[in-house]
Every structure is written in structure tokens, then in C-alpha cells.
Amino acid sequence: MKKNIFVIGLDDFNLRMIRSVKNAENYKIHGLLDINLLIDSGKYRLIDMLELADQKLRAFEGSIDAIVGYTDFPVSTIVPILCQRFNVPGPSLESVVKCEHKYWSRLEQKKVIPEHIPAFIKFDPFDDNPLEQIPFHFPFWIKPVKSTASQLGFRINSRSDFYRAIKMLRDHIGLFRPFDQLLDMLRLPAEVAGVNSSHCVAEQIISGQQCTLEGYVYKGRVHSYGIIDSIREPNRTSFARYQYPSRLPKNVQDEMAGISKKVMHQVGFDNSAFNLEFFWNRKANKIWFLEINTRIPQSHSDLFQKVDGVSNHQVMIDVALGRDPWFPRRQGHFPVAAKFFLREYRDKFITHIPTREDLERLRRKIPGTLVDLQGKAGMKLSQIPEQDSYSYATAFIYLGAQNQRELLEKFRQCRHLLKFQFQDLTVPTVSPKKAIERVPEAAPAAAIQVVTAPMEISEQNTEHSPQSSVQKRIKP
């Protein structure tokens, strides 16, 4: 009998990845909640979505064998609640909130890895004199207690920077108020009680080469299975690519794996996949710990498939079914793979994007290439959701190669072949030089949705109706 796996916010790309994992023929995949309703233009209707999912699961006549998700809040917090209600493997809500509440998470990290985290402090942006709460010299970094994709995170170089950021925080920090509903479900320690989504964290600046460690916890045992390098553009503000496998020294990777065991044990996270973000300062030979994400990053899925032979969805599904995950190493078609970002640095009006025929021609010329176009003709680059503050990604390009030189050459060819047309706008823009001044090296990578286009989904038994290849953006 096939296992029934419910996937919150299922889309075409992730359906395809799940269908490619080992034993996929034994799974029946069910989409649970429409991803567009989950996002709802940034209005996180957490309780409404939770109850809709609960009703659908209770009405289901077959067995409920696994409940999974691969995106950030609110999906990441709905998963543990539903897993507990329907008695399937999954992390506890408390452990997930410990990871996602940035102040609580730092408190837990300080207990086991104090030498790997920056000095930090909570503060209330609505206080009459919020700067007086912060003991750090400029520059430092501020961010909300709850956020996704680095929203409302600022590098503070001066008093004027701070008060400009405070104004934006006061205007927009209410976006994540539904997170407080989760806090009400938990018994919080005294040092965390009262520190809700309207509060912020200030941290000293950390820097170095950024990377992401992927792993999982199965029955209390923490495992890591890959590290991906996050490589920045020369201006140090935006990401040029995510590349796998990591080129960090083996001893550094091993130490990061050791740190991950300490942290995940400390927060009590179990029976789920995770990813951790680090910096390695080569000059000081210092590892800095940035943050915990309680899911697989779908931005890395195709990279694992190209290099190891299977997507990280394999880990997500296996552990959700109560199995010690099977994950091969270096059994893919390419020794190295990367997700590249094709960028513009000034806002422009999009007049033409590559056609389906253009993309098919590119795939024939460079086999294995996947392209995710951002935006459509008739809109401005600034209207594309989930962009950083200093550039505009017009496409994500997934490539595999035999070596580093070939990888970069393939990207050069893609950049030449993907023809965009723009009309200039007479609006102020931020120069790369100014971007360097305004963004810290320690700015966390914005985890970005992966939706490949063009794509064909084979007909299989599923309750999910694949969407068109037109971009459907989500918060990964």
C-alpha cells in the first residue's frame, strides 16, 4: 500500500523533486494548502491556515503517513503542530520556535557554543530612546526577533542609520505578529517571556566566507550530509551563486558539523531536516554561527541532485516517514554544481524576457541547465518579490560541470544567450559602492524559491494540480 505524504504548499518544482527520490513509486503525494493562500501578499494567516489543513487531514479517509514542508514561516511552524496532532514523526513546536525566535535561539546557542556567536542583546524599537538600550559601538546589525529572508534587517553605521531603520521597523514589524500566537501555545522561560515579534535583536558584526550546512536529526542523532558555499558578487552585497560541494578546508567543515550537533541537541530538535548558516573568517581562522532554519533549502535541491544523484527532498521524506535517511554521495552526473544569480543593479522596466523556445535552445546547448525567470514583461524589476535591497535578480540558473572552470564558462554562455530587454527608468538607484556601505558582510543569504521553467510533469496519481510554469513565488 502506498504511503500518503502531505506536502504543505506543494508546487511543481518540489513535486518533481519528490517524485525523483528513491522509493517514490511507493508514495502518493498530496498537496496541503495553496501556497498563494499561505503567502497572501505577506499576510500570514497562521491560525486560519492551520485549521484549514487540520480539516482536510481529518476528512482524509486513508492513512496519514507523513506531513512535510520546505518553506519558512508560516509553513515551518504549521508542520510540527500537525505532526503532533496526527501522530506522525516531526519536530516539536517548542524546538522549532527556539530556532526561529532569534533572541531565544541566541540564548540557547550561548549555552553550548559561546565562542562561535557574536555579542547580542534584545531591544524594543518602540522605546522612547531605543539606541540607549544597545551597548555596542558602530557598526552593528539589527533585525526583528522574527523575520524571513532577511526582511527588516539593517547594518547600522551611525545614529542616523539607526533612526532611519527604527522608523521602518516601527512601520512594518507588525508583519510577523502571527508568530506571537505560537508563543502563546508554549511555556516560555522567564528571559524570553514578553520578547515577542515586536522586539528586535542587535548583534555585533560578523564576517567571512558564508556557507550553509544541511543535516537532519533522526531519533536524537544529528547528521550532516553537505555544505554549500554562498559566494558573493565583487561588491560583497549580493550573492553571485550557491556552489556545491563546498571548497572550505575539511577541518573547517568537520568543526561546523560538530557545532551543529551541539546546537541541535541543545534546542531539542528531532525527526526533521534542518540547515545552519555559518561564516568562516579565513584570516582569523574563526567560525561564526549565524542562524538555524528548520527545513531543507529548496535552492540547493537541484545542486544535490546534480552532484550526489538525489535531491535533499530524499532526507525530508525519509525522516518524515520515521526512517534513517538514505543519501548517496557523489553519484550524480557532475562533480560540481551551482545556482547562479543573473542580476541588474538599476531598476528598469522589463520589455522582453527569454521565451520558452529560447530556454529549450539553451537546454539543448548546455544539457542539465535549469532556468527560473523572475518577473514578466510589463513590470518593473522593483516589483519582483523577494529581492535584496541593492540589486534585482532577473533569473536563477542551475548548472552542473566537470570542474570550476567549466562551471563558470557555462554561466558565461547562459548570460550571453538569455536575452532580456529593458527600458531605463529615471528613478534614483543605489550604486554598488553605496550598497557596500549599507550592507554587512554578515548579511544572511536570502533563501529563494526554486521554480524551474520550462518543466514537464509526468502524469502520476496525485491530488496536486501542477501550476503553470509562470512564476509562483513563495518564501522558502
C-alpha positions as CSV (number, residue, x, y, z in Angstrom):
1,M,0.0,0.0,0.0
2,K,1.3,3.4,-0.9
3,K,2.3,5.9,1.8
4,N,0.3,9.1,1.9
5,I,2.6,12.1,2.2
6,F,1.1,15.5,2.7
7,V,3.2,18.5,1.5
8,I,2.3,22.0,2.7
9,G,2.4,24.5,-0.2
10,L,3.3,22.0,-2.8
11,D,4.5,23.4,-6.2
12,D,5.7,21.9,-9.5
13,F,9.4,22.0,-8.8
14,N,9.1,20.3,-5.4
15,L,6.6,17.7,-6.7
16,R,9.1,16.9,-9.4
17,M,11.9,16.5,-6.9
18,I,9.9,14.3,-4.6
19,R,8.9,12.1,-7.5
20,S,12.6,11.6,-8.2
21,V,13.6,10.2,-4.8
22,K,14.3,6.6,-4.0
23,N,11.0,4.6,-3.5
24,A,8.9,7.4,-4.9
25,E,6.7,4.8,-6.7
26,N,5.5,3.8,-3.2
27,Y,4.4,7.3,-2.3
28,K,1.1,9.1,-3.0
29,I,1.8,12.9,-2.8
30,H,-1.0,15.2,-1.6
31,G,-0.8,19.0,-1.7
32,L,-1.9,20.6,1.5
33,L,-2.8,24.3,1.4
34,D,-2.3,26.5,-1.6
35,I,1.0,28.3,-1.4
36,N,-0.6,31.6,-2.6
37,L,-3.0,31.5,0.3
38,L,-0.1,30.8,2.7
39,I,1.7,33.9,1.4
40,D,-1.4,36.1,0.8
41,S,0.8,39.1,-0.1
42,G,2.7,38.9,3.1
43,K,-0.3,38.5,5.4
44,Y,0.4,35.3,7.4
45,R,-3.0,34.0,8.4
46,L,-1.4,31.3,10.6
47,I,-4.4,30.1,12.6
48,D,-6.8,30.1,9.6
49,M,-4.3,28.1,7.5
50,L,-3.7,25.7,10.4
51,E,-7.3,25.0,10.8
52,L,-7.9,24.5,7.0
53,A,-5.1,22.0,7.0
54,D,-6.5,20.2,10.0
55,Q,-9.9,19.9,8.5
56,K,-8.6,18.5,5.3
57,L,-6.5,15.9,7.1
58,R,-9.4,14.8,9.3
59,A,-11.6,14.4,6.3
60,F,-9.0,12.2,4.6
61,E,-10.1,8.6,4.5
62,G,-6.7,6.9,4.1
63,S,-3.7,6.7,6.4
64,I,-1.7,9.9,7.1
65,D,1.9,8.7,7.0
66,A,3.9,12.0,6.8
67,I,3.4,15.8,6.9
68,V,6.3,17.9,5.5
69,G,7.1,21.4,4.3
70,Y,10.2,23.0,2.7
71,T,9.5,26.7,3.2
72,D,9.8,29.2,6.0
73,F,7.2,30.8,8.3
74,P,4.3,30.0,8.5
75,V,4.8,26.6,6.9
76,S,7.8,25.7,9.1
77,T,5.7,26.2,12.2
78,I,2.5,24.6,10.9
79,V,4.3,21.3,10.2
80,P,5.2,20.4,13.9
81,I,1.7,21.3,15.1
82,L,0.1,19.0,12.5
83,C,2.7,16.2,13.1
84,Q,1.8,16.2,16.8
85,R,-1.9,16.2,16.1
86,F,-1.8,13.3,13.7
87,N,0.9,11.3,15.4
88,V,3.5,11.3,12.7
89,P,7.2,11.9,13.0
90,G,8.3,15.5,13.3
91,P,10.0,18.1,15.5
92,S,8.2,19.6,18.5
93,L,6.8,23.1,18.2
94,E,8.9,24.3,21.0
95,S,12.1,23.2,19.3
96,V,11.1,24.9,16.1
97,V,10.2,28.1,17.8
98,K,13.5,28.0,19.7
99,C,15.2,28.0,16.4
100,E,13.1,30.7,14.7
101,H,12.8,33.2,17.6
102,K,16.1,34.9,17.0
103,Y,16.7,36.0,20.6
104,W,15.7,32.7,22.2
105,S,17.8,30.9,19.7
106,R,20.9,33.0,20.6
107,L,20.3,32.3,24.3
108,E,20.3,28.6,23.6
109,Q,23.4,28.8,21.4
110,K,25.2,30.8,24.0
111,K,24.9,27.8,26.4
112,V,26.8,25.5,24.2
113,I,28.8,27.4,21.6
114,P,29.5,30.9,23.1
115,E,32.8,31.2,21.3
116,H,31.1,31.0,17.9
117,I,28.3,33.6,18.3
118,P,28.6,37.4,18.3
119,A,27.6,39.6,21.3
120,F,23.9,40.3,21.2
121,I,21.1,42.0,23.0
122,K,17.3,42.4,22.7
123,F,15.7,45.8,22.4
124,D,12.3,47.4,21.9
125,P,12.2,49.6,18.8
126,F,9.1,51.4,20.2
127,D,11.0,52.6,23.3
128,D,11.4,56.4,23.6
129,N,15.2,56.0,23.3
130,P,15.9,52.6,21.7
131,L,19.6,53.4,20.9
132,E,20.3,53.7,24.7
133,Q,19.4,50.0,25.1
134,I,22.3,48.9,22.8
135,P,25.8,48.9,24.3
136,F,27.7,48.2,21.0
137,H,29.9,50.6,19.1
138,F,29.0,51.2,15.4
139,P,28.8,49.3,13.2
140,F,26.3,46.6,14.4
141,W,23.4,44.7,12.9
142,I,19.7,44.9,14.0
143,K,16.9,42.5,13.0
144,P,13.4,41.6,14.2
145,V,13.0,38.7,16.7
146,K,11.1,37.0,13.9
147,S,11.7,37.5,10.2
148,T,12.2,35.6,6.9
149,A,14.6,36.3,4.0
150,S,16.4,39.0,6.0
151,Q,13.4,41.3,5.9
152,L,13.9,44.4,8.1
153,G,17.5,43.6,8.8
154,F,19.9,46.5,8.8
155,R,23.6,47.3,9.2
156,I,23.9,50.3,11.5
157,N,26.9,52.5,10.8
158,S,25.7,55.7,12.6
159,R,22.9,57.3,14.7
160,S,21.2,58.5,11.5
161,D,21.3,54.9,10.1
162,F,19.8,53.6,13.3
163,Y,16.8,56.0,13.4
164,R,16.1,55.5,9.7
165,A,15.9,51.8,10.4
166,I,13.8,52.3,13.5
167,K,11.2,54.2,11.5
168,M,11.0,51.3,9.0
169,L,10.8,48.7,11.8
170,R,8.0,50.6,13.6
171,D,6.1,50.8,10.3
172,H,6.5,47.2,9.2
173,I,7.4,44.9,12.1
174,G,3.8,44.0,12.6
175,L,4.1,41.7,9.5
176,F,5.1,38.9,11.8
177,R,2.6,39.4,14.6
178,P,1.0,36.0,13.9
179,F,4.2,34.5,15.3
180,D,3.0,35.6,18.8
181,Q,0.2,33.1,18.5
182,L,2.7,30.4,18.6
183,L,4.4,31.9,21.6
184,D,1.1,31.7,23.4
185,M,1.0,28.0,22.9
186,L,4.3,27.4,24.8
187,R,5.6,27.8,28.3
188,L,8.3,30.3,27.8
189,P,11.4,30.7,30.1
190,A,11.4,34.0,32.1
191,E,14.1,35.6,29.9
192,V,12.1,35.0,26.8
193,A,8.5,35.7,28.0
194,G,7.5,39.1,26.8
195,V,10.0,39.2,24.0
196,N,7.6,38.9,21.1
197,S,7.6,39.7,17.4
198,S,7.5,43.5,18.0
199,H,11.0,43.3,19.6
200,C,14.4,43.2,17.9
201,V,17.9,41.8,18.4
202,A,21.1,43.8,18.0
203,E,24.3,41.9,17.2
204,Q,27.9,42.8,16.7
205,I,29.1,42.4,13.1
206,I,30.5,39.0,12.0
207,S,32.2,38.4,8.7
208,G,33.9,35.8,6.5
209,Q,33.0,33.2,3.8
210,Q,29.4,32.2,4.1
211,C,28.1,28.7,3.8
212,T,25.1,26.5,4.7
213,L,25.4,23.1,6.3
214,E,22.5,20.7,5.6
215,G,21.6,18.0,8.0
216,Y,18.9,16.1,9.9
217,V,18.1,14.7,13.3
218,Y,16.8,11.1,13.5
219,K,15.8,9.7,16.8
220,G,18.1,12.1,18.6
221,R,21.1,11.6,16.4
222,V,22.4,14.6,14.4
223,H,23.8,14.0,11.0
224,S,25.2,16.4,8.3
225,Y,25.3,15.5,4.6
226,G,26.5,18.5,2.7
227,I,27.9,22.1,2.9
228,I,27.1,24.7,0.2
229,D,29.2,27.8,-0.3
230,S,27.4,31.1,-0.7
231,I,29.6,33.2,-3.0
232,R,29.1,37.0,-3.3
233,E,29.4,39.4,-6.1
234,P,32.6,41.6,-6.1
235,N,30.6,44.3,-4.4
236,R,30.1,42.0,-1.4
237,T,26.4,42.9,-1.2
238,S,24.6,40.4,-3.3
239,F,25.1,36.7,-3.9
240,A,26.7,35.6,-7.2
241,R,26.0,31.9,-6.7
242,Y,25.5,29.0,-4.3
243,Q,28.0,26.2,-5.1
244,Y,28.3,22.6,-4.1
245,P,30.3,20.8,-2.9
246,S,31.9,23.4,-0.5
247,R,35.6,24.3,-1.1
248,L,36.2,25.0,2.6
249,P,39.0,23.1,4.2
250,K,37.9,19.7,5.5
251,N,38.9,20.5,9.1
252,V,36.6,23.6,9.0
253,Q,33.7,21.5,7.6
254,D,34.2,18.9,10.3
255,E,34.2,21.6,13.0
256,M,31.0,23.0,11.6
257,A,29.4,19.5,11.8
258,G,30.5,19.3,15.4
259,I,28.9,22.7,16.2
260,S,25.7,21.5,14.5
261,K,25.4,18.6,16.9
262,K,25.8,20.8,19.9
263,V,23.2,23.3,18.8
264,M,20.5,20.9,17.6
265,H,20.8,18.8,20.7
266,Q,20.5,22.0,22.8
267,V,17.3,23.1,21.2
268,G,15.8,19.6,21.4
269,F,15.2,19.4,17.6
270,D,14.4,15.9,16.4
271,N,12.9,13.9,13.5
272,S,13.4,16.5,10.8
273,A,15.8,18.1,8.3
274,F,17.5,21.4,9.0
275,N,20.1,23.8,7.7
276,L,22.5,26.0,9.5
277,E,24.3,29.1,8.2
278,F,27.9,29.8,9.1
279,F,30.8,32.2,8.3
280,W,34.4,31.2,8.3
281,N,36.8,34.1,8.7
282,R,39.9,32.7,7.0
283,K,42.3,35.4,8.3
284,A,41.4,34.7,11.9
285,N,40.6,31.0,11.3
286,K,37.3,31.7,13.1
287,I,33.9,30.0,12.6
288,W,30.9,32.2,13.3
289,F,27.4,30.7,13.7
290,L,24.6,32.7,12.1
291,E,21.2,31.0,12.3
292,I,19.1,27.9,12.2
293,N,16.5,27.0,9.5
294,T,14.1,24.2,10.4
295,R,13.7,22.8,6.8
296,I,15.6,21.8,3.7
297,P,16.6,24.7,1.4
298,Q,14.9,24.2,-1.9
299,S,17.5,26.5,-3.5
300,H,20.0,23.6,-3.0
301,S,17.8,20.7,-4.2
302,D,19.0,20.7,-7.8
303,L,22.6,21.0,-6.7
304,F,22.4,17.9,-4.6
305,Q,20.7,16.0,-7.5
306,K,23.4,17.0,-10.0
307,V,26.3,16.1,-7.7
308,D,25.1,13.3,-5.4
309,G,22.4,11.8,-7.6
310,V,19.3,12.7,-5.4
311,S,17.7,15.9,-4.1
312,N,17.7,16.8,-0.4
313,H,14.0,16.0,-0.6
314,Q,15.2,12.4,0.0
315,V,16.2,13.4,3.5
316,M,13.0,15.3,4.1
317,I,10.7,12.4,3.1
318,D,12.7,9.6,4.7
319,V,12.9,11.2,8.1
320,A,9.3,12.3,8.0
321,L,8.3,8.6,7.4
322,G,10.3,7.6,10.5
323,R,13.3,6.2,8.6
324,D,17.0,6.8,8.9
325,P,17.5,8.7,5.6
326,W,19.3,7.1,2.7
327,F,21.6,9.7,1.0
328,P,24.2,8.8,-1.6
329,R,27.5,10.8,-2.2
330,R,28.9,11.8,-5.5
331,Q,26.7,9.6,-7.6
332,G,25.3,12.4,-9.8
333,H,26.3,13.4,-13.3
334,F,28.5,16.3,-12.3
335,P,31.4,16.8,-9.8
336,V,30.3,20.4,-9.2
337,A,27.1,22.4,-9.4
338,A,25.8,25.9,-8.7
339,K,22.8,28.1,-8.6
340,F,23.8,31.4,-10.3
341,F,22.0,34.8,-10.0
342,L,21.6,36.9,-13.1
343,R,21.4,40.5,-11.8
344,E,20.7,44.1,-12.7
345,Y,21.8,46.9,-10.4
346,R,19.4,49.6,-11.5
347,D,15.6,49.5,-11.6
348,K,14.3,49.1,-15.1
349,F,11.0,48.4,-16.9
350,I,11.0,44.8,-18.4
351,T,10.1,44.9,-22.1
352,H,11.1,41.3,-23.1
353,I,12.1,38.1,-21.3
354,P,13.5,34.9,-22.9
355,T,10.8,32.7,-24.5
356,R,10.2,29.1,-23.9
357,E,11.9,28.4,-27.2
358,D,14.9,30.3,-26.0
359,L,15.1,28.2,-22.9
360,E,14.7,25.0,-24.8
361,R,17.5,26.0,-27.1
362,L,19.7,26.8,-24.1
363,R,19.0,23.4,-22.5
364,R,19.9,21.6,-25.7
365,K,23.2,23.6,-25.9
366,I,24.1,23.1,-22.2
367,P,22.4,19.8,-21.0
368,G,21.2,19.8,-17.4
369,T,20.6,23.5,-17.3
370,L,17.5,24.8,-15.4
371,V,16.4,28.4,-15.6
372,D,14.0,30.2,-13.3
373,L,13.0,33.5,-14.8
374,Q,12.0,36.3,-12.4
375,G,9.3,38.8,-13.4
376,K,7.4,39.2,-16.7
377,A,7.4,41.8,-19.5
378,G,5.4,44.8,-18.5
379,M,6.6,45.1,-14.9
380,K,9.5,46.9,-13.2
381,L,12.3,45.0,-11.7
382,S,11.5,46.5,-8.3
383,Q,8.1,44.8,-8.5
384,I,9.6,41.4,-8.4
385,P,9.1,40.0,-4.8
386,E,11.8,38.6,-2.6
387,Q,14.7,40.8,-3.9
388,D,17.5,42.1,-1.9
389,S,17.7,45.9,-1.3
390,Y,20.5,46.6,-3.7
391,S,20.1,44.6,-6.9
392,Y,17.4,42.7,-8.9
393,A,17.7,39.1,-9.9
394,T,16.3,38.5,-13.3
395,A,16.9,34.8,-13.4
396,F,18.3,31.9,-11.4
397,I,20.4,29.5,-13.4
398,Y,21.2,25.9,-12.2
399,L,24.3,24.4,-13.8
400,G,26.5,21.3,-13.4
401,A,30.0,20.9,-14.7
402,Q,33.1,18.8,-14.5
403,N,35.2,21.4,-12.8
404,Q,35.2,25.1,-11.6
405,R,36.4,26.5,-14.9
406,E,33.7,24.7,-16.9
407,L,31.1,25.8,-14.5
408,L,32.0,29.5,-14.9
409,E,32.3,29.2,-18.6
410,K,28.8,27.6,-18.8
411,F,27.4,30.5,-16.9
412,R,29.1,33.0,-19.2
413,Q,27.4,31.3,-22.1
414,C,24.0,31.4,-20.4
415,R,24.4,35.0,-19.6
416,H,25.1,35.7,-23.3
417,L,22.2,33.5,-24.6
418,L,19.5,34.7,-22.2
419,K,18.2,37.9,-23.8
420,F,16.4,40.3,-21.7
421,Q,15.3,43.8,-22.9
422,F,14.7,46.7,-20.5
423,Q,13.6,50.3,-20.7
424,D,15.6,52.6,-18.4
425,L,13.7,54.5,-15.6
426,T,14.5,58.0,-14.3
427,V,14.3,56.9,-10.7
428,P,17.0,57.1,-8.0
429,T,19.0,53.9,-7.6
430,V,21.5,52.6,-5.1
431,S,25.0,52.2,-6.5
432,P,27.1,49.1,-5.7
433,K,29.5,51.4,-3.8
434,K,26.7,52.6,-1.6
435,A,25.4,49.1,-1.2
436,I,28.8,48.1,0.3
437,E,28.4,50.8,2.8
438,R,24.9,49.8,3.8
439,V,25.0,46.0,3.9
440,P,27.2,43.9,6.3
441,E,29.3,41.0,5.1
442,A,27.3,39.0,7.6
443,A,24.0,39.6,5.9
444,P,22.3,36.2,5.8
445,A,21.6,34.7,2.5
446,A,18.1,35.2,1.3
447,A,16.8,31.7,0.7
448,I,15.0,32.0,-2.5
449,Q,12.3,29.9,-4.1
450,V,13.3,27.5,-6.9
451,V,10.7,27.1,-9.7
452,T,12.2,25.7,-12.9
453,A,10.9,26.7,-16.2
454,P,10.2,25.2,-18.6
455,M,9.2,22.0,-16.9
456,E,7.1,19.0,-17.8
457,I,5.5,16.9,-15.1
458,S,4.6,13.3,-15.9
459,E,1.1,12.1,-15.2
460,Q,1.0,10.3,-11.9
461,N,-1.6,9.7,-9.2
462,T,-1.6,12.9,-7.1
463,E,-4.1,15.3,-5.6
464,H,-1.9,18.2,-6.5
465,S,-2.7,20.0,-9.7
466,P,0.6,21.3,-11.1
467,Q,0.6,25.0,-11.7
468,S,1.8,26.5,-15.0
469,S,5.4,27.4,-15.5
470,V,4.6,31.0,-14.8
471,Q,6.5,32.1,-11.7
472,K,4.8,31.3,-8.4
473,R,6.8,33.0,-5.7
474,I,7.0,31.7,-2.1
475,K,9.0,32.4,0.9
476,P,11.4,29.4,1.1
